[in-house]
Amino acid sequence: MKKALRLAAALTAAAIILTSCGRAKTVTSADGSVKHLITATNPIVWDDIPDVDVIRVDDAYYMVSTTMYFMPGCPVMRSYDLVHWEIVCYVYDILEDNDQFNLVGDQNSYSRGQWASSIRYHDGFFYVLFCALDQNKTYIFKTADIESGEWERTEFNRVFYDASLFFDDDGRVYVVQGIGGVTITELLPDCSGVMPGGIDQPLLNSGIVDGLDGAEGSHFYKIDGTYYLLMISYATAEEGVARCELCYRCDTLTGEYEGKKVLCDSMGYYGNGVAQGGIVDTPEGDWYALLFQDHGSVGRVPCLQPVEWKDGWPMMGKDGKAVREVEVYSPETEWRESTFMQNDEFDESALSLYWQWNHNPDNDNWSLSERNGYLRIRTAKTVSDIFHVRNTLTHRTEGPKCSAEAKLDFSGLNPGDCAGIAAFQSLCGEVGVYIDADGKPHAYFASTQRGSEKYIHREEEISGSEIYLRINYNFSDVDEDGNITTNDTARFFYSLDGENWEKIGKSFTMNYNLDLFTGYRSALYCYSTETAGGCADFDWFHVLKGELPES
């Protein structure tokens, strides 16, 4: 049924057992079956996970997102309750082996690459579709085993922009896509190409909803015989709120669609509306929308909203407002925070799934085995700055506060080499070690605006061969009274013994910039400005969320 039926209401003989564990409580039905009702707070994961799409297959939910130029790309995340998520695989290791993704000269795919994936399940196969504007292509990947299988790849030499893959009941398959004007294109049944002579035509103009033309981010469904298209509008639709979620519906595939705003609220954060994403039903018959919100320098964070079907429309949130807290049924016995940050001792044979390289890695010049228990990064060319460096290894940050630490052995660096940990975005902050022309090491803090020269704010000559490095991140938030608290700032520290820490440089203001189009990440880096061939050995990488260590 379209209408979301709350399990507690359906189980008329159910009893609520008041043995709550944190923010969870147990619901037991008359037949003895048990569910756990947890209350989660938005954002459900405070990471840069934009352009989300979600499906449910049996009791598992799968979510995909945009990671653009980071490799491996297009993470597949799994949950059993829409709240607790973990990465289970990536759709591809590299998207293309070309000069752009290999950072040859000034070529790159910053702010581009893989965009806005659509995930669907049909006849035993999982499909993921996305476009890459810089490649002027669309890709569809297909697998029977989403968690450990091989992906079959198909390329289209045309861009299906922010597209939704859709399998109709009659077995025909379509791509719905566009910005402003939406089109529909029929594919071959196995998604291996465009159907010759099939449907390939305009579908609707998004401006039929209050003149909000320019909507994008298609998510297309057929529910109880009605076709639905969800999109995001970046036009200011209501006072103080930009980015609203729109819905279009029609009783026939290519008929005349009507439209409606189904959510237009920012939860008090700079007017940034909660929008763009998919809807999904639960085994209990509830419906939810998994959307995202632009949230400053941390990036675009996923938010879960209840869906109530009213007069055939999927109205999101509650009473027209996005909710901060949402209840879901879960196999979890208690509420806990999901995290996409993990410690790494670099003592395994492979990197954790929570790492991604900036562009394609140069696999001949990094290793987990060359020095046991260390990540070694070796330079293969000279570069001008961190934005031209291959083998920069990135890890998500998390709001509202987090820190990242690394231990670095810099004995393998040569004059002109730099290595350390960076707050990586278009305005990048580095804390690390550089070797001067006389071979002497210096701890330093520097900032680089992409396209400009690196500026060293502070440096100190040091001794030894090891250093501990830390970045404290403080992201903007909204408190219980609706006030926006703190600015997006980072502070940088180093230590020569792992116990006594020194702050180096002043507070660093982070900016989310469309030049890279991704949230700030912690990045382990090593690069040469004079002579290639030096190496940096990272002993470990540790993260902490919450209260930040200062000393």
C-alpha positions in Angstrom: 0.0 0.0 0.0 1.1 3.6 -0.7 0.0 4.8 2.7 2.6 4.2 5.4 1.2 2.0 8.1 3.0 2.3 11.4 3.7 -1.2 12.8 2.7 -0.2 16.3 -0.7 0.8 15.0 -1.1 -2.3 12.9 -0.3 -4.6 15.8 -3.4 -3.9 17.8 -2.4 -6.4 20.4 1.2 -5.3 20.7 2.7 -4.1 24.0 5.5 -1.6 24.3 8.1 -3.0 26.8 9.6 -0.1 28.6 13.1 -1.5 28.8 14.6 1.2 26.6 18.3 1.1 25.8 19.6 4.5 25.1 17.3 5.8 22.3 15.7 2.5 21.5 12.7 0.5 22.8 11.5 -2.9 22.1 8.1 -3.6 20.5 6.6 -7.1 20.9 3.6 -8.2 19.0 0.8 -10.6 20.1 2.5 -13.4 18.1 5.7 -12.9 20.0 7.7 -11.3 17.2 10.1 -8.6 18.4 11.1 -5.3 16.7 13.3 -2.6 18.1 12.2 1.0 17.6 15.1 3.4 17.4 15.1 7.2 17.2 17.8 8.7 15.0 18.9 12.3 14.6 19.5 14.0 11.3 21.8 14.0 9.6 21.9 10.3 10.1 25.5 10.2 8.9 27.4 13.5 9.2 29.6 12.8 6.2 29.8 14.0 2.6 27.4 11.5 1.0 25.6 13.5 -1.7 23.2 12.6 -4.5 21.9 9.5 -2.6 19.7 6.8 -4.1 18.4 3.9 -2.2 16.6 0.5 -2.7 15.5 -2.4 -0.5 16.1 -6.0 -1.5 14.4 -8.3 1.1 15.6 -7.0 4.5 18.7 -5.1 3.3 18.9 -1.5 2.0 21.5 -0.4 -0.4 22.6 3.2 -1.0 24.8 4.7 -3.6 26.3 8.2 -3.8 28.6 10.6 -5.7 32.4 10.5 -5.2 33.4 12.1 -8.5 37.2 11.9 -8.9 38.0 9.8 -5.8 39.0 6.2 -6.5 37.7 3.5 -6.1 34.4 5.1 -7.0 30.7 5.0 -6.4 30.5 3.4 -3.0 27.7 0.9 -2.3 26.5 1.2 1.3 24.3 -1.3 3.2 21.9 -0.9 6.1 19.2 -3.0 7.8 17.3 0.0 9.2 18.1 3.0 7.0 20.2 4.5 9.8 23.2 2.4 10.4 25.3 2.2 7.2 28.5 0.6 6.2 30.4 0.5 2.9 30.4 -3.0 1.4 32.1 -2.3 -2.0 32.7 0.1 -4.8 31.3 -0.2 -8.3 34.6 0.4 -10.0 38.3 0.7 -9.1 39.0 3.3 -11.7 36.6 4.9 -14.1 39.0 5.7 -17.0 42.7 5.2 -17.4 43.4 8.6 -19.1 45.3 11.8 -18.6 42.5 13.5 -16.7 42.2 10.8 -14.1 46.0 10.2 -14.0 46.6 13.9 -13.3 48.9 14.4 -16.3 50.1 18.0 -16.5 47.2 20.3 -15.6 44.5 17.8 -16.6 42.2 16.6 -13.9 38.6 15.7 -13.1 38.0 17.9 -10.1 34.3 18.6 -9.6 33.5 16.1 -12.3 33.8 12.4 -12.8 31.0 10.1 -11.5 27.8 12.0 -10.8 24.4 11.1 -9.2 24.2 7.4 -9.4 20.9 5.5 -9.7 20.6 2.0 -8.2 17.9 -0.5 -9.1 17.3 -4.3 -8.7 15.6 -6.3 -11.4 15.3 -10.0 -12.1 18.2 -11.0 -9.9 20.6 -8.3 -11.0 21.7 -5.0 -9.4 22.2 -2.0 -11.8 24.0 1.2 -11.1 23.8 4.1 -13.6 25.6 7.4 -13.6 27.1 10.0 -15.9 30.5 11.6 -16.2 30.3 15.0 -17.8 34.0 15.3 -18.4 34.0 12.0 -20.3 30.8 12.9 -22.2 29.5 9.4 -21.2 27.0 7.5 -19.2 27.8 4.2 -17.6 25.7 1.3 -16.4 27.3 -1.4 -14.2 25.5 -4.7 -13.5 26.1 -7.5 -11.1 24.2 -10.5 -9.5 26.2 -10.2 -6.3 26.3 -6.6 -5.1 28.6 -7.2 -2.1 31.3 -9.4 -3.6 30.6 -9.9 -7.3 32.1 -8.7 -10.5 30.5 -5.7 -12.2 29.7 -5.8 -15.9 30.3 -2.4 -17.5 28.4 -0.7 -20.4 29.1 2.7 -21.8 26.8 5.1 -23.6 28.4 7.9 -25.7 25.9 10.4 -24.5 25.2 12.1 -21.1 22.1 11.1 -19.2 22.2 13.9 -16.7 21.3 13.1 -13.1 19.4 10.2 -14.4 17.1 7.5 -13.0 17.0 4.0 -14.2 13.5 2.5 -14.4 12.2 -1.0 -15.0 8.5 -1.0 -15.9 6.1 -3.9 -15.1 6.1 -5.0 -18.7 9.9 -5.6 -18.8 10.7 -2.5 -20.7 13.5 -0.3 -19.2 14.0 3.5 -19.4 16.3 6.3 -18.4 14.6 9.5 -17.1 16.9 12.5 -17.0 17.6 16.1 -17.5 17.6 19.6 -15.9 14.5 21.7 -16.4 13.2 19.7 -19.3 13.0 16.0 -18.5 13.3 13.4 -21.2 12.7 9.6 -21.3 14.8 7.1 -23.3 14.1 3.5 -23.7 17.0 1.0 -23.4 17.5 -2.6 -24.5 16.1 -5.0 -21.9 19.6 -6.0 -20.7 20.6 -2.3 -20.5 23.4 -2.8 -23.0 22.3 0.1 -25.3 19.6 2.4 -26.4 16.5 0.6 -27.9 16.4 1.2 -31.7 13.1 2.8 -32.5 12.2 2.9 -28.8 10.8 5.8 -26.8 13.2 8.8 -26.8 11.3 12.0 -26.2 10.5 14.8 -23.8 8.6 13.8 -20.7 7.8 17.0 -18.8 9.0 20.5 -17.9 9.8 20.8 -14.2 8.5 24.4 -14.2 4.9 23.2 -13.9 5.4 23.4 -10.1 5.2 27.1 -9.1 7.4 28.0 -12.1 10.3 26.2 -10.5 12.1 25.4 -13.7 15.6 24.0 -13.6 14.8 21.0 -11.4 17.3 18.1 -11.6 18.2 14.9 -9.8 15.6 12.5 -11.2 14.3 9.5 -9.2 11.6 7.7 -11.1 9.1 5.0 -9.7 5.9 3.2 -10.4 3.9 2.7 -7.3 0.4 1.1 -7.3 0.1 1.8 -11.0 1.0 5.5 -10.8 4.3 6.9 -12.2 6.2 9.2 -9.9 9.2 11.5 -10.6 11.1 13.1 -7.7 13.4 16.1 -8.4 15.2 18.9 -6.6 14.7 22.5 -7.4 17.5 24.9 -6.6 15.2 27.9 -7.1 14.1 29.7 -3.9 10.6 28.5 -3.6 9.7 29.8 -0.2 11.0 32.7 1.9 14.4 31.8 3.3 14.6 28.3 1.8 16.3 27.2 -1.4 16.4 23.7 -2.7 12.9 22.1 -2.5 11.8 18.5 -3.2 9.3 18.3 -6.1 7.1 15.4 -7.2 5.5 14.8 -10.5 2.9 12.0 -11.2 0.9 10.6 -14.0 -1.3 7.5 -14.6 0.5 6.7 -17.8 4.2 6.7 -18.6 4.3 9.4 -21.2 1.0 11.2 -20.4 0.5 14.7 -18.9 2.1 15.0 -15.5 1.0 17.1 -12.6 3.4 18.4 -10.0 3.6 19.4 -6.3 6.2 20.5 -3.7 6.5 17.6 -1.2 9.2 19.2 1.1 10.6 22.7 1.4 12.5 23.1 4.6 16.1 23.7 5.8 15.9 22.7 9.4 17.2 26.2 10.2 20.5 25.8 8.4 21.3 28.8 6.1 18.2 28.1 4.1 19.7 25.0 2.6 16.8 22.8 1.9 16.7 19.0 2.6 16.1 17.5 -0.9 17.3 15.2 -3.7 17.2 11.5 -3.1 15.1 8.4 -3.3 12.1 6.9 -1.5 11.8 3.4 -0.2 9.4 1.2 1.7 10.2 -1.0 4.7 9.1 -4.6 5.3 6.6 -3.1 7.8 4.9 -1.0 5.1 6.4 2.4 6.2 7.9 4.8 3.6 10.9 7.0 4.0 12.8 9.5 1.9 16.6 9.5 2.0 17.7 13.0 0.9 20.7 15.2 1.5 21.4 18.7 2.8 24.3 21.1 1.9 26.0 21.5 5.3 29.0 23.8 4.9 32.6 22.6 4.6 31.8 19.0 5.7 29.9 18.5 2.5 26.4 17.3 1.7 25.0 15.1 4.5 22.2 12.4 4.2 19.0 13.1 6.1 16.2 10.5 6.6 12.6 11.8 6.5 9.3 9.9 7.0 6.9 9.8 4.1 3.2 10.0 4.5 1.0 9.4 1.4 -1.7 12.1 1.2 -4.1 12.0 -1.7 -1.6 10.0 -3.6 1.4 12.3 -3.0 4.5 11.3 -1.0 4.6 14.1 1.5 7.9 14.2 3.3 8.8 15.2 6.9 6.0 16.3 9.2 3.5 19.0 8.6 5.6 20.4 5.8 8.8 20.6 7.8 11.9 18.4 7.8 12.2 16.5 11.0 15.4 16.4 13.1 14.4 13.1 14.8 13.0 10.1 13.0 11.8 6.7 14.2 12.6 3.5 12.4 12.3 -0.2 13.2 15.7 -1.9 13.4 17.4 -5.2 14.2 19.7 -3.1 16.4 19.0 -3.4 20.1 20.1 0.1 20.7 20.8 3.3 18.9 24.4 4.0 17.9 26.1 6.4 15.6 27.2 5.3 12.2 30.6 6.4 11.2 32.5 6.5 8.0 35.8 7.2 9.8 38.0 4.3 10.9 41.4 3.9 12.5 44.0 2.2 10.4 47.3 0.7 11.6 48.3 -0.2 8.1 49.0 -3.8 9.1 46.6 -5.5 6.7 47.3 -6.6 3.1 44.7 -4.1 1.7 43.4 -0.7 2.5 40.2 -0.3 4.3 37.1 0.5 2.2 36.9 3.9 3.9 40.0 5.2 2.0 39.8 6.7 -1.5 42.6 8.0 -3.7 42.5 11.5 -5.2 42.1 10.5 -8.8 43.7 7.2 -10.1 46.4 5.8 -7.9 49.9 5.1 -9.2 50.1 1.5 -8.0 53.8 1.2 -8.6 54.5 3.9 -6.1 52.6 3.0 -2.9 52.7 -0.1 -0.8 51.5 -1.8 2.4 54.2 -4.5 2.2 57.4 -2.7 1.2 57.8 -1.8 4.9 55.7 -4.1 7.2 53.1 -2.2 9.2 53.4 1.0 7.2 51.8 2.8 4.3 54.6 3.9 2.0 54.0 6.6 -0.6 56.8 7.2 -3.0 57.0 10.1 -5.5 57.4 9.4 -9.2 57.4 13.0 -10.5 57.8 16.6 -9.4 54.8 18.7 -9.0 53.9 22.3 -8.0 51.3 21.6 -5.3 49.1 19.0 -3.7 46.4 19.2 -6.3 48.7 17.7 -8.9 49.8 14.8 -6.7 48.9 11.2 -7.4 48.7 8.8 -4.5 47.1 11.3 -2.1 45.0 9.0 0.1 41.8 10.6 1.5 39.4 9.8 4.3 36.1 11.4 5.1 35.7 13.9 7.9 32.6 14.0 10.2 30.6 16.7 11.9 30.1 18.4 14.1 33.6 17.8 15.4 36.3 15.3 14.6 40.1 15.0 14.5 42.5 13.0 12.4 46.0 12.0 13.5 48.9 10.3 11.7 52.4 9.2 12.7 54.9 9.8 9.9 58.5 8.5 9.4 60.0 11.2 7.1 63.6 9.7 6.9 63.0 8.7 3.3 62.3 12.3 2.1 64.7 14.2 -0.1 65.3 18.0 -0.4 62.2 19.6 -1.8 59.9 16.9 -0.6 56.8 17.5 1.5 54.7 14.9 3.4 52.0 14.9 6.1 48.3 15.2 6.5 46.0 17.8 4.8 42.6 19.2 5.2 41.8 18.6 1.5 39.5 20.8 -0.5 40.0 23.7 -2.9 41.4 25.8 -0.1 43.7 23.1 1.4 45.6 23.2 4.7 48.7 21.1 5.1 50.5 20.1 8.3 53.6 18.1 7.8 57.4 18.0 7.1 59.4 19.5 4.3 63.1 19.0 3.7 65.1 22.1 2.8 68.0 22.4 0.4 70.5 21.5 3.1 68.6 18.3 4.0 67.2 19.7 7.2 63.6 18.8 8.2 61.0 21.5 9.1 57.6 21.0 10.6 55.2 23.4 8.7 51.7 24.6 8.3 50.7 25.9 4.9 47.6 26.7 2.9 47.1 26.5 -0.8 44.2 27.8 -2.8 43.9 25.7 -5.9 45.4 27.7 -8.8 47.6 29.8 -6.5 51.0 29.2 -4.9 51.3 27.5 -1.5 51.8 29.8 1.4 53.7 28.6 4.5 52.2 30.3 7.5 54.7 28.8 10.0 57.6 26.5 10.0 60.0 25.2 12.6 63.2 23.3 12.2 63.0 19.9 13.9 65.3 16.9 14.5 64.8 13.2 14.4 63.0 11.1 11.8 59.4 10.8 13.1 56.6 13.2 13.7 53.0 13.0 14.9 50.5 15.2 13.1 46.9 16.2 13.9 44.0 18.2 12.4 41.0 19.2 14.6 37.9 19.9 12.5 35.0 22.1 13.9 32.0 22.2 11.6 29.0 24.5 11.7 25.9 23.1 13.4 22.4 24.1 14.5 21.8 23.9 18.3 18.6 23.0 20.1 17.4 26.6 20.0 17.9 26.9 16.3 21.1 28.9 16.4 23.9 28.2 14.0 26.9 27.4 16.2 30.6 27.7 15.3 32.2 28.4 12.0 33.9 25.9 9.7 37.4 25.9 11.2 40.4 23.6 11.4 43.4 23.7 13.7 46.8 22.0 13.0 49.2 20.4 15.5 52.4 18.4 15.6 54.3 16.5 18.2 57.8 14.9 18.3 56.9 12.4 21.0 53.2 11.7 20.6 52.4 13.3 24.0 53.4 17.0 23.9 51.5 18.7 21.1 52.2 22.2 19.7 49.6 24.1 17.7 51.2 25.4 14.5 49.6 28.3 12.7 46.4 30.1 13.4 42.8 28.8 13.0 42.1 27.9 9.4 38.7 28.7 7.9 37.4 25.9 5.6 35.2 26.7 2.6 33.1 24.3 0.6 34.0 25.2 -3.0 32.4 24.0 -6.2 35.9 24.0 -7.7 36.3 20.5 -6.1 32.6 20.0 -5.2 33.3 17.6 -2.3 33.5 18.0 1.4 36.7 18.4 3.3 38.7 15.2 3.7 41.8 14.2 5.7 44.5 13.4 3.1 47.8 11.6 3.6 50.2 13.1 1.1 53.8 12.9 -0.2 55.2 15.0 -3.1 58.4 16.2 -4.5 59.1 19.7 -5.8 62.8 19.2 -6.8 63.7 15.5 -7.4 61.4 12.5 -7.6 62.0 9.3 -5.7 61.6 10.2 -2.1 59.1 8.3 0.2 57.0 8.8 3.3 56.1 6.0 5.7 52.9 6.4 7.6 52.8 4.1 10.7 49.1 4.7 11.5 46.1 6.9 11.0 43.6 7.6 13.9 40.3 9.4 14.1 38.1 10.7 16.8 34.6 12.2 16.7 33.3 14.5 19.3 35.3 16.5 21.8 38.7 17.4 20.3 42.1 16.9 21.9 44.1 20.1 22.2 47.2 18.8 23.8 
